[in-house]
């Protein structure tokens, strides 16, 4: 028997037979489109360059869904090193402050004015040095999720810089340069009157309870060498710099105290 006879001799029979593979084809296409949609539902965009924020200031980090879409029903999570330790967490239309890392409690806020377009802004108040690092802006819709990472650098500079001169002796004089209130650890060096680098005799730094750096640098000037020096310090991140110079007189005097009598012994220091 001719297999085509099974298709029937009427138009309705032909259409019905042809309609089966067409329907199946449409179903397959629909499934493929759904898979493609679920795997490319959205991306998360935000700043690509590092964000600089001064110590003690307020920080705002924004991210946006692309294409823009409603995100009120999604989970929105900001975290740094660990997904399980959120800086901020929003889920099912509610903020969940009880689940965030303790050091961010009452220091963070999620601005949701444009959440209908898929845009949110994380605000961190009174930034500290521990707030430096990479922040993940994470959106989750059912089983689909994407994130964007923003790098934050906290900085601190100081104009508090001074040079102390110790009492000279017959071989020369020791200078000390002090400056505190820097983050991260700055570059610190001595320079001569021409701006040329002078090796420091010694360098030392410490950090306070806020991890801010306090810097100290010594320079011993021999009696027959440099007669002026500049203490130079620079923040590597912001490139902001501070400096202070000292010019030594032609004669340096040694002060000694003997039974309340001051005596002065002077030595020449020439360039």
C-alpha positions as CSV (number, residue, x, y, z in Angstrom):
1,X,0.0,0.0,0.0
2,X,1.1,3.5,-0.8
3,X,2.1,5.1,2.5
4,X,0.8,8.4,1.2
5,X,-2.7,6.9,1.3
6,X,-2.6,7.1,5.0
7,X,-2.6,10.8,4.8
8,X,-6.2,10.7,3.4
9,X,-7.7,12.0,0.2
10,X,-9.5,15.1,1.7
11,X,-8.0,18.5,2.4
12,X,-8.8,18.1,6.1
13,X,-6.8,14.9,6.2
14,X,-3.8,16.4,4.7
15,X,-3.9,19.4,6.9
16,X,-4.2,17.3,10.0
17,X,-1.3,15.1,9.0
18,X,0.9,18.1,8.2
19,X,-0.2,19.9,11.4
20,X,1.4,17.3,13.6
21,X,5.0,18.0,12.6
22,X,4.4,21.7,12.4
23,X,3.1,21.8,16.0
24,X,6.0,19.7,17.2
25,X,8.4,22.1,15.4
26,X,6.8,25.1,17.1
27,X,7.0,23.5,20.5
28,X,10.8,22.8,20.0
29,X,11.3,26.4,18.9
30,X,9.4,27.7,21.9
31,X,11.5,25.5,24.2
32,X,14.7,26.7,22.6
33,X,13.6,30.4,23.0
34,X,12.8,29.8,26.7
35,X,16.2,28.2,27.3
36,X,17.9,31.1,25.5
37,X,15.9,33.6,27.5
38,X,16.7,32.0,30.8
39,X,20.4,31.9,30.0
40,X,20.5,35.5,28.8
41,X,17.9,37.0,31.1
42,X,20.0,40.0,32.1
43,X,23.4,41.3,32.9
44,X,24.5,43.6,35.7
45,X,26.4,46.8,34.8
46,X,28.3,49.3,36.9
47,X,31.5,51.3,37.2
48,X,34.6,49.6,35.7
49,X,37.2,51.9,37.2
50,X,38.1,51.9,41.0
51,X,36.1,54.1,43.2
52,X,38.2,56.4,45.5
53,X,36.6,57.4,48.8
54,X,38.2,59.5,51.6
55,X,38.5,58.0,55.1
56,X,35.4,58.9,57.2
57,X,33.4,59.9,54.1
58,X,30.3,58.3,52.6
59,X,30.4,55.9,49.7
60,X,27.8,55.2,47.0
61,X,28.0,52.2,44.7
62,X,25.4,51.8,41.9
63,X,24.6,48.9,39.6
64,X,21.9,48.4,36.9
65,X,20.2,45.5,35.2
66,X,20.5,45.4,31.4
67,X,18.1,45.4,29.8
68,X,16.3,47.6,32.4
69,X,13.5,45.6,34.2
70,X,11.6,45.3,37.4
71,X,13.8,44.0,40.2
72,X,11.6,44.4,43.2
73,X,10.8,40.7,43.4
74,X,14.5,39.7,43.0
75,X,17.2,38.9,45.6
76,X,19.7,41.8,45.7
77,X,22.9,41.0,47.6
78,X,26.0,43.1,48.1
79,X,29.0,41.3,49.5
80,X,32.8,41.5,49.6
81,X,34.9,38.4,50.1
82,X,32.2,35.9,50.9
83,X,28.7,35.4,49.4
84,X,27.5,34.2,52.9
85,X,28.6,37.5,54.5
86,X,26.5,40.2,52.9
87,X,27.2,43.8,53.3
88,X,23.5,44.3,52.4
89,X,20.7,41.9,51.7
90,X,17.3,42.5,50.1
91,X,14.9,39.6,49.3
92,X,11.2,39.2,48.6
93,X,10.6,43.0,48.7
94,X,12.2,43.3,52.2
95,X,15.5,44.6,53.6
96,X,17.1,42.0,55.9
97,X,19.5,43.9,58.2
98,X,19.6,40.9,60.6
99,X,21.6,38.9,58.0
100,X,24.4,41.4,57.2
101,X,27.9,41.4,58.6
102,X,28.0,43.0,62.0
103,X,30.5,45.8,61.1
104,X,28.1,47.1,58.5
105,X,25.0,47.1,60.7
106,X,23.5,50.6,60.8
107,X,26.2,51.8,58.4
108,X,24.6,50.7,55.1
109,X,21.5,51.6,53.2
110,X,20.1,50.4,49.8
111,X,18.6,53.2,47.7
112,X,15.8,51.7,45.6
113,X,14.2,54.7,43.9
114,X,14.9,53.1,40.5
115,X,14.4,49.5,41.4
116,X,11.6,49.3,38.9
117,X,14.3,49.8,36.2
118,X,16.7,47.4,37.9
119,X,18.9,50.0,39.4
120,X,20.0,50.1,43.1
121,X,22.6,52.0,45.0
122,X,24.5,50.8,48.1
123,X,25.4,53.6,50.5
124,X,28.0,53.1,53.2
125,X,28.4,55.7,55.9
126,X,31.5,56.8,57.7
127,X,33.9,54.7,55.6
128,X,36.8,53.0,57.4
129,X,40.0,51.4,56.1
130,X,38.4,47.9,56.2
131,X,35.9,49.1,53.6
132,X,38.6,48.9,50.9
133,X,38.2,46.0,48.6
134,X,36.0,44.5,45.9
135,X,32.2,44.7,46.2
136,X,29.9,42.2,44.4
137,X,26.5,43.5,43.2
138,X,24.5,40.3,42.9
139,X,21.0,40.0,41.4
140,X,19.1,36.7,41.6
141,X,15.7,36.0,39.8
142,X,14.5,32.5,40.7
143,X,17.5,30.3,39.6
144,X,19.1,32.8,37.3
145,X,21.7,35.2,38.7
146,X,24.4,37.7,37.6
147,X,26.8,40.1,39.3
148,X,29.1,43.0,38.8
149,X,32.2,43.7,40.8
150,X,33.3,47.2,41.8
151,X,36.7,47.9,43.3
152,X,36.8,50.5,46.2
153,X,40.0,52.2,47.5
154,X,39.8,54.1,50.8
155,X,42.4,56.9,51.1
156,X,43.7,59.3,53.7
157,X,46.3,62.0,53.4
158,X,47.6,64.5,55.9
159,X,49.1,67.9,55.9
160,X,50.6,67.3,59.4
161,X,54.2,66.9,58.5
162,X,57.2,68.2,60.5
163,X,61.0,67.9,60.7
164,X,62.7,67.7,64.1
165,X,66.4,68.5,64.4
166,X,68.3,66.7,67.2
167,X,71.2,68.5,68.9
168,X,74.2,68.3,66.6
169,X,77.6,66.8,67.5
170,X,81.0,67.0,66.0
171,X,80.2,64.6,63.2
172,X,76.9,66.1,62.1
173,X,73.2,66.4,62.9
174,X,70.3,63.9,62.8
175,X,66.9,65.0,61.3
176,X,63.6,63.3,62.0
177,X,60.6,63.7,59.7
178,X,57.2,62.7,61.2
179,X,53.8,62.5,59.5
180,X,50.6,60.7,60.6
181,X,47.2,60.1,59.1
182,X,47.9,58.2,55.9
183,X,46.2,55.3,54.1
184,X,47.3,53.2,52.4
185,X,51.0,53.2,53.4
186,X,52.6,56.2,51.6
187,X,55.9,56.7,49.8
188,X,58.3,58.7,52.0
189,X,61.8,59.9,51.1
190,X,64.4,62.6,51.6
191,X,65.4,64.9,48.8
192,X,68.1,67.5,48.4
193,X,67.8,71.1,47.2
194,X,67.9,69.9,43.6
195,X,65.1,67.4,44.2
196,X,67.5,64.4,44.1
197,X,66.8,61.4,46.2
198,X,68.8,61.1,49.5
199,X,68.9,57.6,51.2
200,X,67.3,57.7,54.6
201,X,69.3,56.6,57.6
202,X,66.2,54.7,58.9
203,X,62.5,54.4,58.3
204,X,59.7,53.3,60.6
205,X,55.9,53.2,60.5
206,X,53.1,52.2,62.8
207,X,49.3,51.8,62.5
208,X,46.7,53.0,65.0
209,X,43.5,51.3,65.9
210,X,42.0,52.4,62.6
211,X,44.9,51.0,60.6
212,X,46.0,54.5,59.6
213,X,49.7,54.8,59.0
214,X,52.1,57.1,61.0
215,X,55.4,57.5,59.3
216,X,58.9,58.4,60.7
217,X,62.1,58.8,58.7
218,X,65.6,59.8,59.9
219,X,68.5,61.4,58.1
220,X,72.0,62.0,59.4
221,X,73.7,64.9,57.8
222,X,77.5,64.9,58.1
223,X,79.3,68.0,58.8
224,X,80.8,68.2,55.3
225,X,77.8,67.1,53.2
226,X,74.2,68.3,52.5
227,X,73.1,71.5,54.2
228,X,69.4,71.4,53.2
229,X,66.9,68.6,53.0
230,X,63.2,68.1,52.1
231,X,61.0,65.5,53.6
232,X,58.6,64.3,50.8
233,X,55.6,62.0,51.3
234,X,53.0,60.8,48.7
235,X,49.8,58.8,48.6
236,X,50.2,56.1,45.9
237,X,46.5,56.0,45.2
238,X,45.5,59.7,44.9
239,X,49.1,60.9,44.1
240,X,48.5,63.7,46.6
241,X,51.8,64.8,48.1
242,X,53.1,66.9,51.0
243,X,56.6,68.1,51.7
244,X,58.6,70.2,54.2
245,X,62.1,71.6,53.9
246,X,64.8,72.6,56.3
247,X,67.9,74.7,55.6
248,X,70.7,74.3,58.1
249,X,72.7,77.4,59.0
250,X,76.4,77.6,58.3
251,X,77.2,76.8,61.9
252,X,75.4,74.2,64.1
253,X,75.7,74.7,67.8
254,X,75.8,72.1,70.5
255,X,73.9,73.0,73.7
256,X,74.8,71.3,76.9
257,X,73.6,72.0,80.4
258,X,76.0,72.1,83.3
259,X,74.5,73.2,86.6
260,X,72.0,75.5,84.8
261,X,74.7,77.1,82.7
262,X,74.3,76.9,78.9
263,X,77.4,76.5,76.9
264,X,77.5,76.6,73.1
265,X,80.0,74.8,70.9
266,X,79.6,75.5,67.2
267,X,80.7,73.5,64.2
268,X,80.6,74.6,60.6
269,X,78.5,72.6,58.2
270,X,79.2,73.4,54.6
271,X,77.8,72.0,51.4
